[in-house]
Amino acid sequence: MRAQGPRKRPTLFLGGSIWSPGEPEYETLGIADGRVVAVGADAVRWSRTVPAGDLRTVDLRGGFLMPAFGEGHAHPIFGGLEAVGPQVRTCTSVSEIAEVLRRWAGRHPGPGWIIGAGYDSSLAPDGLFDAAWLDNAVPDRPVLLRAWDYHTVWCNSAALELAGITADTPEPVLGEIPRRLDGSPLGTLREAGAVDLLLAAAPAGETTARVDALRRATAQYARHGVTWVQDAWVEASDVAVYLEAARSGALSTRVNLALLADPRRFTEDLPTLLASRARVRTLDHPLLTANSVKFFADGIIENETAALLEPYCTHRHSRGMDTWEPAALADAAAAVDAAGFQLHIHAIGDAAVRSALDAVVACADRNGPRDRRPVIAHAQLISPDDIPRFAALGVVANVQPLWAQLDPVMVDLTMPRLGARRSERQYPFRSLAESGARLAFGSDWPVSSAIPLDGIATAVTRRNAAGELSGGWIPAELLDITTALDAYTAGVAHQAFADRRDAAWGTLAPGSAADLVWLDTDPRSSAPPSIPEIKVLETWLAGHTTYRLAAAGNRTTIECENDDDLP
């Protein structure tokens, strides 16, 4: 809906601290026509040239104004949909999940599928969940729950039956069906090859519901001070959803789509990737682009599907799973690079990171030099030999700071699979930064919290919610607050090619888009554990308010622009 009050008025900000990466601190900032026009003393002089009555003044009341946050890796449709299914993310036991499902089924009677997401994989030994546990709660309807990691599904027997998954079902390519001793499927499905068998039987989401999910998701991002989001997993059917969301005014942030490249059918899919980008470009909407292609180089450590240079300590899955064979990844990456796409490669294990870096080399060797800014996302475990290659190759390290803590998943699932030596090499944020690599932060929401301030707090403390390890987990990899703020602003802008003059955001230099977030407290002077308590007071996208914290009580107002007012 439209924000109330005048629009596009020249505005002068004062009365607080104004920060921009790599710049001196300012006391004043001027914006007009959606862009920063002046800072510091120049902003004061500029304000005197604005006709009387036209200038709007915003008193920051001692708060902190900075560039709006960017979100370098997320899944907004998944996040928005999770809110409408059974709420299992906060459940702390299998029995609690079952009870939530039982009650949800009672409130939503009928024969249809029950679909939810976000359960904690550490609640069952080795992350293996039995269909029988769900059967006891919902015996007569199919149930499909995605794990918190979105690489794993837990379902009941009715869902397995509808999908035709039995003891005779062969192991799928790029997936795993954990089984009981008699060969029957347990009820947990790992990675796309197995999960797709179940999704093929489940109903496809309606476009209207998915557009509503994007409306909720991007409004939530605006509430947290975010104005640009990288959707890092966009299938062909999702493109129509985004086009409709843009046309209907459902987006509160800019979104760039990373179109999925599937190794099982890449040759046939390449024309679809090109056509999807063309559809987005034809719409020519200022909040929507499709400039990236997403590759999954491997899975996740918790499933033992992340690709490692050395075997897992359990010796059950050797070195994990190459979603793409290294040579095939290099060939496919070079093909989409030649088409002008940016690479966005999921790589968790050190072998996958090496394959991703080698693919970047192949792109440059085959297609010649250009400003390509390839992205390797997650980079949980990197060989020390490969850390310098990020900077040397111009690779953006898109990392998830909230994961760098000793939470139950890390303690119960990840570390036992890696062992002590490799566990101490996880999430080398500071090593990457000191090597000269460009860090860009992302949340991978809904895998973890979408709130940038939560991630920043973890980046500078590496402590969990219980405050364990006062010096931080792997303290050598702690980041200072300025580097963390940079990674969530200018770092993501660099990833998005948004440090170019004609499309700049992520800093507050004159000429940049007026993408701003006003915080009630300066995070640089806050005790690090208290950073998540800082409030976002207002968010602006190109000078338009997309979120404002209401003055009364704890109520909030969401102000999203109609198409007529978009930047």
C-alpha positions in Angstrom: 0.0 0.0 0.0 1.1 3.6 -0.4 2.9 5.3 2.4 1.1 8.3 3.8 2.4 11.8 3.3 4.4 13.6 0.7 6.7 11.8 -1.6 10.0 12.5 -3.3 10.6 15.6 -1.3 14.2 16.6 -0.8 15.2 15.4 2.7 17.9 16.3 5.1 18.9 13.9 7.8 20.6 15.2 10.9 20.9 14.7 14.7 22.6 11.4 14.7 25.6 9.4 13.4 25.7 8.7 9.7 28.0 5.9 8.6 29.0 4.6 5.2 31.7 1.9 4.5 35.1 3.4 3.9 34.0 7.0 4.5 34.3 9.5 7.3 31.4 9.7 9.7 28.9 12.4 8.8 26.4 14.4 10.8 24.1 15.4 7.9 22.9 13.7 4.7 20.8 15.0 1.8 18.7 13.0 -0.6 16.5 14.0 -3.5 14.8 12.1 -6.4 15.8 8.8 -4.7 19.5 9.5 -4.6 22.1 10.8 -2.2 23.0 14.3 -3.3 25.3 15.6 -0.5 26.9 14.6 2.7 28.4 16.5 5.7 28.8 20.3 5.3 27.9 20.0 1.6 24.5 18.6 2.6 23.9 21.7 4.8 24.8 24.0 2.0 22.6 22.0 -0.4 19.7 22.2 1.9 19.8 26.0 1.8 19.2 25.9 -1.9 16.0 23.9 -1.6 12.9 26.2 -1.9 11.2 27.1 1.4 8.6 24.5 2.3 10.0 21.8 0.0 12.6 20.4 2.3 11.8 17.6 4.7 14.0 17.3 7.8 14.4 14.0 9.6 15.8 14.3 13.1 17.6 11.0 13.8 17.2 11.6 17.6 20.7 10.3 18.3 20.3 7.2 16.2 22.4 5.7 13.5 21.8 6.1 9.8 23.6 3.8 7.4 23.2 2.1 3.9 20.4 -0.4 3.9 21.5 -4.0 4.3 21.7 -6.4 1.3 20.9 -10.1 1.6 23.4 -12.0 -0.4 21.8 -15.5 -0.3 18.2 -16.4 0.7 15.1 -18.2 -0.4 12.2 -15.8 0.0 9.4 -18.0 -1.4 10.4 -20.8 1.0 10.5 -18.3 3.8 7.1 -16.8 3.0 5.5 -20.2 2.6 6.9 -21.6 5.9 4.7 -19.1 7.8 1.5 -20.7 6.6 2.2 -24.3 7.3 2.5 -26.1 10.7 5.0 -24.2 12.8 7.7 -26.8 13.8 10.9 -24.7 13.7 10.9 -24.0 17.4 10.0 -27.5 18.4 12.5 -29.1 20.7 11.5 -32.8 20.4 10.0 -35.3 18.0 7.0 -35.6 20.2 6.4 -31.9 20.2 6.6 -31.9 16.4 4.1 -34.7 16.2 1.7 -32.9 18.6 1.9 -29.7 16.4 1.1 -31.8 13.4 -1.9 -33.5 15.1 -3.4 -30.2 16.2 -2.8 -28.6 12.8 -4.6 -31.4 11.1 -7.5 -31.0 13.4 -7.8 -27.3 12.6 -7.4 -28.0 8.9 -9.5 -31.0 8.2 -9.7 -32.7 4.8 -7.8 -35.2 2.7 -5.1 -32.8 1.4 -1.4 -32.8 2.0 0.1 -31.2 5.1 3.3 -29.4 4.2 5.6 -27.6 6.6 9.2 -26.8 7.1 12.0 -26.0 9.5 12.3 -29.0 11.9 15.7 -29.4 13.7 17.7 -32.3 12.3 19.6 -32.7 15.5 16.4 -34.0 17.3 17.0 -37.6 16.0 20.1 -39.7 16.0 22.2 -38.9 12.8 19.3 -36.7 11.6 17.3 -39.8 10.6 13.5 -39.4 11.3 11.0 -42.3 11.1 7.8 -42.1 9.1 6.1 -43.9 12.0 6.6 -41.0 14.3 4.4 -38.9 12.0 2.0 -41.7 11.3 1.0 -41.7 15.0 0.0 -38.1 14.7 -1.5 -38.0 11.2 -2.2 -41.5 9.9 -4.7 -40.7 7.1 -3.1 -37.8 5.2 0.2 -37.3 3.5 2.7 -35.2 5.5 5.8 -33.6 4.1 8.2 -31.6 6.3 11.4 -30.0 5.1 14.3 -29.9 7.5 15.8 -26.6 8.6 18.5 -27.2 6.0 16.0 -27.6 3.0 18.2 -30.4 1.7 16.2 -33.0 3.7 12.6 -34.1 3.9 10.8 -36.1 6.6 7.4 -37.7 5.6 4.9 -40.1 6.8 3.9 -43.4 5.3 0.9 -42.0 3.4 3.2 -39.6 1.6 5.7 -42.4 0.8 2.8 -44.5 -0.6 1.5 -41.7 -2.8 5.0 -41.1 -4.1 5.5 -44.8 -4.8 8.7 -45.0 -2.7 9.1 -48.6 -1.5 11.8 -51.1 -0.7 12.0 -51.7 -4.5 12.7 -48.1 -5.3 16.4 -47.8 -6.5 18.7 -45.2 -5.0 18.1 -42.0 -7.0 20.8 -40.1 -8.8 21.9 -37.2 -6.6 19.9 -38.4 -3.6 19.6 -40.9 -0.8 16.7 -42.9 0.7 17.8 -44.1 4.2 16.2 -47.5 4.8 15.3 -49.9 7.6 17.0 -53.3 7.9 14.4 -54.8 5.6 15.1 -52.2 2.9 11.9 -50.3 3.3 12.2 -46.5 3.3 12.6 -45.0 6.8 10.8 -41.7 6.1 13.8 -39.4 5.6 14.8 -38.4 2.1 18.1 -36.6 1.4 19.1 -34.2 -1.4 17.2 -33.4 -4.6 17.3 -36.7 -6.3 15.3 -38.3 -3.4 13.3 -35.3 -2.4 12.1 -34.8 -6.0 10.4 -38.2 -5.9 8.2 -37.0 -3.1 7.6 -33.5 -4.5 6.4 -35.0 -7.8 3.5 -36.5 -5.9 2.7 -33.4 -3.8 0.5 -30.6 -5.1 2.2 -27.7 -6.8 1.8 -24.5 -5.0 -0.7 -22.0 -6.5 0.7 -18.9 -8.0 -1.5 -16.7 -5.8 -0.2 -18.3 -2.6 3.4 -18.0 -3.7 3.0 -14.4 -4.6 1.5 -13.8 -1.2 4.6 -15.6 0.2 6.9 -13.2 -1.6 4.8 -10.3 -0.3 5.3 -11.5 3.3 8.9 -12.3 2.7 10.0 -9.0 1.2 8.0 -7.0 3.7 9.8 -8.9 6.4 13.1 -8.0 4.8 12.1 -4.4 4.7 11.3 -4.6 8.4 14.8 -5.7 9.1 16.4 -2.9 7.0 17.1 -4.9 3.8 16.5 -3.4 0.3 18.1 -6.1 -2.0 17.8 -9.8 -1.9 19.5 -12.6 -3.9 17.1 -15.5 -4.3 19.6 -18.2 -4.6 17.4 -21.1 -5.8 14.9 -20.2 -8.6 13.3 -23.0 -10.6 11.5 -22.4 -13.9 8.1 -22.4 -12.2 9.2 -19.7 -9.8 9.9 -17.2 -12.5 6.2 -16.7 -13.3 5.6 -16.2 -9.6 8.2 -13.4 -9.5 6.9 -11.8 -12.6 3.4 -11.7 -11.2 4.7 -10.4 -7.8 6.5 -7.6 -9.6 3.5 -6.7 -11.7 1.1 -6.7 -8.8 3.3 -4.6 -6.5 4.0 -7.4 -4.1 7.8 -6.7 -3.8 9.1 -4.5 -1.0 12.8 -5.1 -2.0 14.8 -5.5 -5.1 15.3 -9.1 -5.9 17.9 -10.8 -8.2 17.1 -14.3 -9.3 19.7 -17.1 -9.5 18.2 -19.6 -11.9 18.9 -23.2 -11.0 21.2 -25.3 -13.3 20.4 -29.0 -12.8 23.2 -31.4 -13.7 20.7 -34.1 -14.6 19.4 -32.1 -17.6 21.7 -29.1 -18.1 21.9 -29.3 -21.9 18.1 -29.2 -22.2 17.8 -26.5 -19.4 20.2 -24.0 -20.8 17.7 -22.6 -23.3 15.2 -22.3 -20.4 17.7 -20.3 -18.4 18.1 -17.9 -21.3 14.4 -17.7 -21.8 13.7 -17.0 -18.1 16.2 -14.1 -18.1 14.6 -12.8 -21.3 11.2 -12.8 -19.7 12.4 -10.8 -16.7 14.2 -8.3 -18.9 11.1 -7.9 -21.1 9.1 -6.9 -18.0 11.8 -4.3 -17.3 10.7 -3.9 -13.7 13.1 -1.8 -11.5 12.9 -4.3 -8.6 13.5 -7.5 -10.5 16.5 -8.9 -12.3 17.6 -12.4 -13.3 21.4 -12.1 -13.8 22.7 -15.2 -12.0 22.7 -19.0 -12.3 22.8 -21.2 -9.3 24.9 -24.4 -9.1 24.9 -26.9 -6.2 28.4 -28.2 -6.2 27.6 -30.5 -3.2 25.2 -31.1 -0.4 25.7 -30.5 3.4 27.9 -32.0 6.0 25.0 -33.0 8.2 23.8 -35.4 5.5 27.4 -36.4 4.6 26.6 -35.1 1.1 29.1 -32.2 1.2 32.1 -33.0 -0.9 35.3 -33.4 1.2 38.9 -33.8 0.2 39.3 -36.4 3.0 36.8 -39.0 4.1 34.1 -38.4 6.8 35.0 -39.6 10.2 32.0 -41.9 10.2 33.3 -43.6 7.0 29.7 -44.2 6.0 29.8 -41.9 2.9 33.5 -41.7 2.2 34.1 -38.2 0.8 30.4 -37.2 0.2 28.6 -36.3 -3.0 29.7 -34.2 -6.0 26.4 -32.9 -7.3 28.4 -31.9 -10.4 31.5 -33.8 -11.4 34.3 -31.2 -11.5 34.7 -31.3 -15.3 31.0 -31.1 -15.9 30.7 -28.1 -13.5 33.5 -26.4 -15.3 31.8 -27.0 -18.7 28.4 -25.8 -17.5 29.8 -22.8 -15.7 31.7 -21.7 -18.8 28.5 -22.1 -20.8 26.4 -19.8 -18.6 29.4 -17.4 -18.2 29.6 -17.1 -22.0 25.9 -16.1 -21.9 26.7 -13.3 -19.5 25.3 -14.8 -16.3 27.0 -14.4 -12.9 27.9 -17.7 -11.3 26.4 -18.4 -7.8 27.8 -21.8 -6.6 26.8 -23.5 -3.4 29.9 -25.2 -2.0 30.0 -26.4 1.5 32.9 -28.9 1.6 36.5 -28.2 0.8 36.4 -30.5 -2.3 33.4 -28.6 -3.6 35.0 -25.2 -2.9 38.0 -26.4 -4.9 35.8 -27.5 -7.8 34.0 -24.2 -7.7 37.2 -22.3 -7.9 38.5 -24.4 -10.7 35.2 -23.7 -12.6 35.9 -20.0 -12.2 39.3 -20.5 -13.8 37.7 -22.4 -16.7 35.4 -19.5 -17.3 38.2 -17.0 -17.6 40.4 -19.4 -19.7 37.6 -20.2 -22.2 35.7 -16.9 -22.3 38.4 -14.3 -21.6 38.6 -11.5 -19.0 35.6 -9.6 -17.9 34.1 -8.3 -14.6 32.3 -11.5 -13.7 32.3 -11.4 -9.8 31.5 -15.1 -9.4 30.0 -16.1 -6.0 30.8 -19.1 -3.9 28.2 -19.4 -1.2 28.7 -20.9 2.2 32.3 -22.0 1.9 32.0 -23.7 5.2 35.2 -25.7 4.9 38.1 -24.5 2.7 41.5 -26.0 2.3 44.2 -23.5 3.5 45.7 -23.8 0.0 42.5 -22.4 -1.6 41.8 -19.4 0.6 44.2 -17.1 -1.4 42.4 -18.2 -4.6 39.2 -16.2 -3.7 41.0 -12.9 -3.9 43.2 -13.9 -6.8 40.2 -15.0 -8.9 37.9 -12.1 -7.8 35.5 -14.6 -6.2 32.9 -13.2 -3.8 32.8 -15.3 -0.6 29.1 -15.2 0.3 29.0 -16.6 3.9 26.3 -17.0 6.5 27.6 -15.6 9.8 24.9 -17.1 11.9 26.2 -20.6 11.2 29.6 -19.9 13.0 28.5 -21.0 16.4 28.2 -24.1 18.6 24.5 -24.8 18.1 23.0 -28.3 18.5 23.4 -29.1 14.7 27.1 -28.2 14.9 27.7 -30.2 18.1 25.5 -33.2 17.4 25.8 -33.6 13.6 28.5 -31.5 12.0 31.6 -31.9 14.3 31.3 -35.7 14.7 31.4 -36.1 10.9 34.4 -33.8 10.5 36.4 -34.6 13.5 38.3 -32.0 15.7 41.0 -31.0 13.2 38.7 -30.1 10.4 36.0 -28.7 12.7 38.5 -26.0 13.8 38.8 -24.8 10.2 35.1 -24.0 9.6 33.8 -20.6 8.5 37.2 -18.9 8.0 35.7 -15.4 7.8 38.7 -13.4 9.0 41.2 -15.5 7.0 39.2 -14.8 3.9 39.0 -11.1 4.6 42.7 -10.8 5.5 43.6 -12.6 2.3 41.9 -9.8 0.3 38.7 -11.7 -0.6 35.5 -9.8 -0.8 33.1 -10.9 1.9 29.3 -10.6 1.4 26.9 -11.8 4.1 23.7 -13.6 3.6 21.3 -15.5 5.9 20.1 -18.4 3.7 16.7 -17.6 5.2 14.6 -19.5 6.1 17.5 -21.9 7.0 18.5 -19.3 9.6 17.3 -15.9 10.8 16.8 -13.2 8.1 17.7 -10.4 10.5 21.1 -8.9 9.6 21.8 -7.7 13.1 21.6 -11.3 14.3 24.2 -12.4 11.8 26.4 -9.4 12.6 26.3 -10.2 16.3 27.4 -13.8 15.6 30.2 -12.6 13.2 31.8 -10.5 15.9 31.3 -12.9 18.9 31.0 -16.5 17.4 28.9 -17.3 20.4 25.6 -19.2 20.5 22.3 -18.2 22.1 23.4 -19.5 25.5 26.5 -17.2 25.3 28.9 -20.2 25.5 32.6 -19.6 24.9 33.2 -16.0 26.1 36.1 -15.6 23.7 34.1 -17.1 20.8 34.2 -20.3 18.9 37.4 -20.4 16.8 38.3 -16.8 18.0 41.0 -16.4 15.3 38.1 -16.0 12.8 36.2 -13.3 14.7 35.4 -10.2 12.6 35.4 -6.6 13.9 32.1 -4.7 13.8 33.1 -2.5 10.9 34.1 -5.4 8.7 30.8 -7.2 9.5 28.7 -4.1 8.7 30.7 -3.7 5.4 29.9 -7.4 4.5 26.2 -6.8 4.9 26.2 -3.5 2.9 29.0 -2.7 0.5 30.1 -6.4 0.3 26.6 -7.4 -0.9 26.5 -4.4 -3.2 29.7 -5.5 -4.8 28.3 -9.0 -5.3 25.2 -7.4 -7.0 27.3 -5.2 -9.2 25.7 -2.3 -7.4 28.9 -0.3 -6.8 28.6 1.0 -10.4 27.7 4.6 -10.7 24.5 4.1 -12.6 23.0 1.6 -10.2 24.9 2.2 -6.9 23.7 1.3 -3.5 25.5 -0.1 -0.4 27.2 3.2 0.4 26.1 6.8 1.0 28.3 8.5 -1.6 26.7 11.3 -3.6 24.9 9.7 -6.6 24.1 6.4 -4.8 20.6 5.3 -4.4 19.0 6.5 -1.2 18.7 2.9 0.2 19.0 3.7 3.9 18.2 2.1 7.3 17.8 4.1 10.5 18.7 2.2 13.7 18.0 3.4 17.2 21.5 2.6 18.4 25.0 2.6 16.9 26.1 -1.0 16.6 29.7 0.0 16.7 29.4 1.2 20.3 27.0 -1.5 21.4 28.1 -4.5 23.5 28.2 -7.2 20.8 25.7 -9.6 22.5 23.2 -6.8 22.6 23.4 -6.0 18.8 20.2 -8.1 18.1 18.3 -5.8 20.4 18.9 -2.8 18.2 15.6 -1.6 16.6 15.1 -0.7 12.9 13.2 2.6 13.0 12.8 3.1 9.2 13.9 1.7 5.9 14.1 3.5 2.6 14.5 2.1 -0.9 15.6 4.7 -3.3 14.2 7.4 -1.0 10.8 5.7 -0.5 9.8 4.3 2.9 9.3 0.6 2.9 9.1 0.2 6.6 8.6 2.5 9.6 8.4 1.6 13.3 5.2 3.2 14.6 5.6 5.7 17.4 3.0 4.1 19.7 3.7 0.9 21.6 5.2 -2.0 19.7 3.0 -1.6 16.6 4.6 -1.3 13.2 3.4 0.0 9.9 4.6 -1.5 6.6 4.7 1.0 3.8 5.3 -0.5 0.3 5.3 1.4 -2.9 3.0 1.0 -5.8 4.4 0.6 -9.3 3.8 4.3 -10.0 6.3 5.2 -7.2 9.0 2.6 -7.8 12.5 3.9 -8.3 
